[in-house]
Amino acid sequence: MIDGLGVGDVGNIVLRDRKQLSQDGIVIVVVTLDRDNRIIAAGPDIVSRGFVYVREADELMNGARERVEQTLEKYLERNIVDWSSLKTGLRDSLSKYLYEKTKRRPMILPIIQEV
């Protein structure tokens, strides 16, 4: 295997991620939380690459945004503010929604900022 300048230095996990990205794309969710007041301060903003053309998939992206908001509000109401749990919950919820609507499983990368 040759990758850039190295020979054989790419592992199975990297190859699996590349295959998933090439087939289903990536969805990035960016949200800013106010942890003290337990509210969403900004977002969620959803960026898609290699999954769907956002301008032609307004309904899908609006539904995804609503799903993210619902998931975040549920976690914040329960006072769950652990980043790992929030990211896993967002990833699982959005993955399920997107699969129901498109039958595709893009890589989902949640980015949570705190103010």
C-alpha positions in Angstrom: 0.0 0.0 0.0 1.3 3.4 -0.9 -0.1 6.6 0.7 1.7 9.9 0.0 5.3 9.4 0.8 4.9 6.4 3.1 4.6 2.8 2.2 2.4 0.5 4.3 1.9 3.1 7.1 -1.9 3.3 6.7 -3.9 1.1 9.1 -7.2 -0.6 8.7 -9.1 2.0 10.6 -7.9 4.8 8.3 -8.8 2.7 5.3 -12.3 2.0 6.7 -12.9 5.7 7.4 -11.8 6.6 3.9 -14.1 4.0 2.4 -17.0 5.3 4.5 -16.3 8.9 3.5 -16.1 8.0 -0.2 -19.4 6.2 -0.2 -21.6 8.1 2.3 -19.8 11.5 2.9 -19.6 13.4 6.2 -22.0 15.6 8.2 -20.5 18.1 10.6 -22.8 19.5 13.4 -21.6 22.6 15.1 -23.4 23.9 18.2 -22.6 26.3 21.0 -24.0 25.6 24.5 -24.4 27.7 27.6 -23.7 25.1 30.2 -24.6 27.2 33.2 -28.1 28.2 31.9 -28.5 24.9 30.0 -29.5 26.4 26.7 -28.3 26.3 23.1 -26.5 29.6 22.6 -25.9 29.3 18.8 -26.7 26.8 16.1 -26.9 24.0 15.4 -25.2 24.5 12.1 -25.0 21.5 9.8 -22.3 21.2 7.1 -22.5 18.3 4.6 -19.7 17.2 2.3 -20.2 14.2 -0.1 -23.6 13.4 1.4 -26.3 15.6 -0.1 -26.2 19.0 -1.8 -27.6 21.1 1.0 -29.4 23.7 -1.2 -31.5 20.9 -2.8 -32.1 19.1 0.5 -33.6 21.9 2.7 -36.3 19.6 4.2 -33.8 17.0 5.1 -31.4 19.5 6.7 -34.2 21.3 8.6 -35.3 17.9 10.0 -31.8 17.1 10.9 -31.4 20.4 12.7 -34.7 19.8 14.6 -33.5 16.4 15.6 -30.2 17.8 16.9 -32.1 20.5 18.9 -34.4 17.9 20.4 -31.6 15.7 21.4 -29.6 18.5 23.0 -32.6 19.8 24.9 -33.3 16.3 26.2 -29.7 16.0 27.5 -29.7 19.5 28.9 -33.0 19.0 30.8 -31.5 15.9 32.4 -28.4 18.0 33.3 -26.2 15.7 31.3 -23.4 18.0 30.2 -20.6 15.5 29.7 -19.1 16.2 26.2 -18.7 12.5 25.4 -22.3 11.6 26.2 -23.6 14.6 24.3 -21.6 13.8 21.2 -22.6 10.1 21.3 -26.2 11.0 21.7 -26.1 13.5 18.9 -24.3 11.1 16.6 -26.7 8.2 17.4 -29.9 10.3 17.0 -28.8 12.0 13.8 -27.5 8.8 12.3 -30.8 7.1 12.9 -32.7 10.1 11.4 -30.5 10.3 8.3 -30.6 6.6 7.7 -34.4 6.6 7.9 -34.6 9.4 5.3 -31.8 8.5 2.9 -30.7 4.9 3.6 -27.1 6.2 3.9 -24.8 6.4 6.9 -22.6 9.4 6.6 -19.8 9.9 9.1 -21.2 12.3 11.7 -18.8 14.7 13.4 -20.4 16.7 16.3 -18.5 19.8 17.4 -19.7 21.3 20.7 -18.4 24.7 21.9 -19.1 26.1 25.3 -19.7 29.7 26.4 
